[in-house]
């Protein structure tokens, strides 16, 4: 029995609650994953998992064994990372999750340069707005925009974007220009469909916060689509600057309510808490910094 591999697959089964997902993360067959866990149970002379047709849960012994083994696996990964950092040629797999709109606008046009700089690195990027579980799904890092939930992950802020109310000149010529946030109640607004279907915007002027419910012309979970529709004169949007920079520069969109300051939107790199950050992860973070959106505050747990 390869005890280290058996322990590793056992921990992945606990984290994913699935032999299929655990096997995929370890790049082995489901049959081999099951065999390794069975051999580990035979070696320890105790059952580690309760297996049913619907779910897999650890036994009491399995929970204790997982809690003792997982830190050891982390230490081994950290040891590998500390040695790999000595090498200038990155190798292995880098698995990244990025928000779809941000990824298409900024990652895609610049990705070729990163690949050429690291030809021995296999890169797997998922463009998706869902909140992934980095550990159980096997991601090395993720980019997240906006509010972060508390977790044991490490968050490093790499960019901050101001927020702006904007509309096309055609829309404003036809419907008038709002002078206060309250005026937005009488305009067609194109809203970003966030979690909980939030339908209000917040703005701040002279340290006074105002929350105004919008009349929604359209709700959409794609920022680029909202910007495109806005340029066609269909309504007012509230957008991060990085999505509308070109349209503002060209005059296709103009800012309204500029005197009303809004809370900025942060872009974070999220990764599991490790003593030694893998060289491949560091390289991708450096790549993000080179997109000219970036600031470099200290890392923090989230």
C-alpha positions in Angstrom: 0.0 0.0 0.0 1.2 3.5 -0.8 0.3 4.9 2.5 0.8 8.6 1.7 -1.4 8.4 -1.4 -4.0 6.5 0.6 -4.1 9.1 3.3 -4.2 11.9 0.7 -7.2 10.3 -1.2 -8.9 9.6 2.2 -8.7 13.3 3.1 -10.0 14.3 -0.3 -13.0 12.0 0.1 -13.7 13.6 3.4 -13.5 17.1 1.9 -15.6 16.4 -1.2 -17.9 13.7 0.3 -17.4 11.8 -3.0 -15.0 9.1 -4.2 -15.6 10.3 -7.8 -14.6 13.9 -7.1 -11.7 12.8 -4.9 -10.4 10.5 -7.6 -10.6 13.2 -10.2 -8.7 15.6 -8.0 -5.9 13.0 -7.5 -6.0 12.0 -11.2 -6.8 8.3 -10.4 -9.7 6.0 -11.1 -12.6 5.7 -8.7 -11.8 2.0 -8.2 -8.2 2.8 -7.2 -9.4 5.5 -4.8 -11.8 3.1 -3.1 -9.0 0.4 -3.0 -6.6 2.8 -1.4 -9.1 3.8 1.3 -10.0 0.2 2.0 -6.3 -0.7 2.3 -5.8 2.2 4.7 -8.7 0.9 6.8 -7.2 -2.6 6.8 -3.9 -1.2 7.9 -5.4 0.7 10.7 -7.8 -2.1 11.6 -10.7 0.3 11.8 -13.5 1.7 9.6 -12.9 5.3 8.6 -15.9 6.0 6.5 -19.6 5.2 6.5 -20.6 4.5 2.9 -24.2 4.6 1.7 -25.8 5.1 -1.7 -26.5 8.7 -0.9 -23.5 10.1 1.1 -20.2 9.4 2.6 -19.5 10.5 6.2 -16.5 9.8 8.4 -16.7 7.6 11.4 -15.6 8.9 14.8 -12.2 7.3 14.1 -12.2 8.7 10.6 -12.8 12.3 11.9 -10.0 12.0 14.3 -7.7 10.5 11.7 -8.5 13.3 9.2 -7.9 16.0 11.8 -4.5 14.6 12.5 -3.5 13.9 8.9 -4.6 17.0 7.1 -2.1 19.3 8.8 0.6 16.9 7.9 -0.4 16.9 4.2 -0.4 20.7 4.3 3.1 20.7 5.7 4.3 18.4 2.9 2.7 20.6 0.3 4.4 23.6 1.9 7.7 21.8 1.8 7.3 21.1 -1.9 6.4 24.7 -2.5 9.4 26.0 -0.6 11.7 23.9 -2.8 9.9 24.7 -6.0 10.3 28.4 -5.3 14.1 27.8 -5.9 13.4 27.0 -9.5 12.9 29.6 -12.1 11.1 27.3 -14.4 7.5 26.6 -13.2 6.1 23.2 -13.7 2.9 21.3 -12.8 -0.7 22.3 -12.8 -2.2 25.7 -11.9 -5.9 25.7 -11.4 -7.6 29.1 -11.3 -11.2 30.4 -11.0 -11.9 34.0 -12.3 -15.1 36.0 -12.6 -16.4 35.7 -16.1 -16.7 39.4 -17.1 -13.5 40.4 -15.5 -11.7 37.4 -17.0 -12.9 38.0 -20.5 -12.1 41.7 -20.4 -8.6 41.5 -18.7 -7.3 37.9 -18.4 -8.0 36.6 -21.9 -6.2 39.4 -23.8 -3.1 39.0 -21.6 -3.1 35.2 -21.0 -0.9 34.4 -24.0 2.0 36.3 -22.5 1.7 34.4 -19.2 1.7 31.1 -21.0 4.7 31.9 -23.1 6.6 33.0 -20.0 5.9 29.7 -18.3 5.9 27.0 -21.0 6.2 24.1 -18.6 3.1 25.1 -16.6 -0.2 23.5 -17.4 -3.0 26.0 -16.7 -6.6 25.2 -16.1 -8.8 28.4 -15.9 -12.6 28.4 -15.1 -14.5 31.5 -16.1 -17.4 31.4 -13.7 -19.2 33.8 -11.3 -20.1 31.1 -8.8 -18.4 31.0 -5.4 -16.2 27.9 -5.5 -14.8 25.8 -2.6 -11.1 26.0 -3.4 -10.0 23.1 -1.2 -12.7 20.5 -2.1 -12.7 21.4 -5.8 -8.9 21.5 -6.1 -8.3 25.1 -7.1 -5.0 26.8 -6.3 -6.5 30.3 -6.2 -9.5 32.3 -7.3 -10.3 36.0 -8.1 -13.3 37.4 -6.4 -14.9 40.9 -6.8 -16.8 42.6 -4.0 -17.7 41.5 -0.5 -15.9 38.5 1.0 -17.4 36.1 3.4 -15.4 35.0 6.5 -13.4 31.8 5.9 -10.0 30.3 6.7 -8.7 31.3 3.2 -6.2 34.0 2.6 -7.3 37.1 0.7 -4.9 39.5 -1.0 -6.4 42.7 -2.4 -4.9 43.3 -5.9 -7.2 46.0 -7.3 -9.8 48.5 -6.4 -12.3 50.0 -8.8 -14.5 53.1 -8.2 -18.2 52.8 -8.9 -20.0 55.1 -11.3 -23.6 55.9 -12.4 -23.5 56.2 -16.1 -25.8 56.6 -19.1 -25.6 57.3 -22.8 -25.9 60.8 -24.1 -28.9 59.7 -26.1 -30.7 58.4 -23.0 -30.0 61.6 -21.1 -31.2 63.8 -24.0 -34.5 61.9 -24.1 -35.1 61.4 -20.3 -33.1 64.1 -18.6 -30.2 63.9 -16.2 -30.8 62.8 -12.6 -29.5 65.4 -10.1 -29.9 63.3 -6.9 -30.1 59.6 -6.2 -33.9 60.0 -5.5 -34.3 61.0 -9.2 -33.3 57.5 -10.2 -36.7 56.2 -9.0 -38.1 57.9 -12.2 -35.5 56.5 -14.6 -35.0 53.2 -16.4 -32.3 51.4 -14.5 -30.3 48.3 -15.7 -29.5 46.4 -12.5 -26.8 43.8 -11.8 -28.5 40.8 -10.3 -26.5 40.1 -7.2 -27.2 37.5 -4.5 -30.6 38.1 -3.0 -31.8 40.1 -6.0 -30.7 43.4 -4.5 -32.6 46.3 -6.2 -31.2 49.3 -4.5 -28.0 51.3 -4.8 -26.2 53.2 -2.1 -24.4 56.5 -2.5 -22.8 58.9 -0.2 -22.5 62.7 -0.2 -21.3 64.8 2.6 -21.0 61.7 4.8 -24.7 61.0 4.4 -25.6 57.6 3.1 -28.7 57.3 0.8 -30.3 54.1 -0.2 -32.7 54.4 -3.1 -34.9 51.6 -4.5 -34.6 51.5 -8.3 -37.2 51.0 -11.0 -35.7 48.1 -12.8 -35.8 48.1 -16.6 -33.7 45.0 -16.7 -31.9 42.7 -14.3 -28.8 40.8 -15.5 -25.9 38.9 -13.9 -23.4 40.1 -16.6 -21.7 43.4 -16.3 -20.5 43.6 -19.9 -24.1 43.0 -21.1 -25.4 45.9 -18.9 -22.7 48.2 -20.3 -23.5 47.3 -23.8 -27.2 47.9 -23.3 -26.5 51.2 -21.6 -24.5 52.4 -24.6 -27.6 51.6 -26.7 -29.6 54.1 -24.6 -31.8 51.7 -22.7 -31.1 53.1 -19.2 -28.7 54.0 -16.4 -26.3 51.5 -14.8 -24.1 51.5 -11.7 -20.8 50.0 -12.8 -17.2 49.4 -11.7 -14.9 51.7 -13.6 -12.9 48.9 -15.2 -16.0 47.7 -17.2 -16.8 51.1 -18.7 -13.4 52.8 -19.0 -13.3 52.7 -22.8 -16.9 53.8 -23.1 -16.3 56.8 -20.9 -13.2 57.8 -22.8 -14.9 57.6 -26.1 -18.0 59.5 -24.9 -20.4 56.6 -25.5 -21.2 56.8 -21.8 -21.2 59.8 -19.5 -21.2 59.9 -15.7 -24.2 61.1 -13.8 -24.4 61.9 -10.0 -20.6 62.3 -9.9 -20.9 64.3 -6.6 -22.3 61.2 -4.9 -19.4 59.0 -3.8 -19.9 55.3 -3.6 -18.1 52.5 -1.8 -15.4 51.1 -4.1 -15.3 47.5 -5.4 -12.3 45.4 -4.5 -10.7 42.6 -6.4 -9.0 39.9 -4.2 -6.9 36.9 -4.9 -8.1 34.1 -2.7 -6.0 31.0 -1.8 -5.7 28.4 0.9 -3.7 29.3 4.0 -0.2 28.0 3.5 3.1 28.8 5.2 4.9 28.8 1.8 3.0 30.1 -1.2 3.6 28.0 -4.3 5.8 29.6 -6.9 3.1 29.1 -9.6 0.5 30.9 -7.4 3.0 33.8 -6.8 3.6 34.0 -10.5 -0.1 34.3 -11.3 -0.6 37.0 -8.6 2.3 38.9 -10.2 0.5 38.6 -13.5 -2.6 40.1 -12.1 -0.6 43.0 -10.7 0.7 43.8 -14.1 -2.8 44.5 -15.5 -2.5 48.1 -14.2 -5.5 47.7 -11.9 -3.5 46.7 -9.0 -2.7 47.8 -5.5 -0.8 45.7 -3.0 -2.1 45.9 0.6 -1.0 43.1 3.0 -2.6 39.7 2.9 -5.3 38.8 5.4 -7.4 35.9 6.4 -11.1 36.0 5.3 
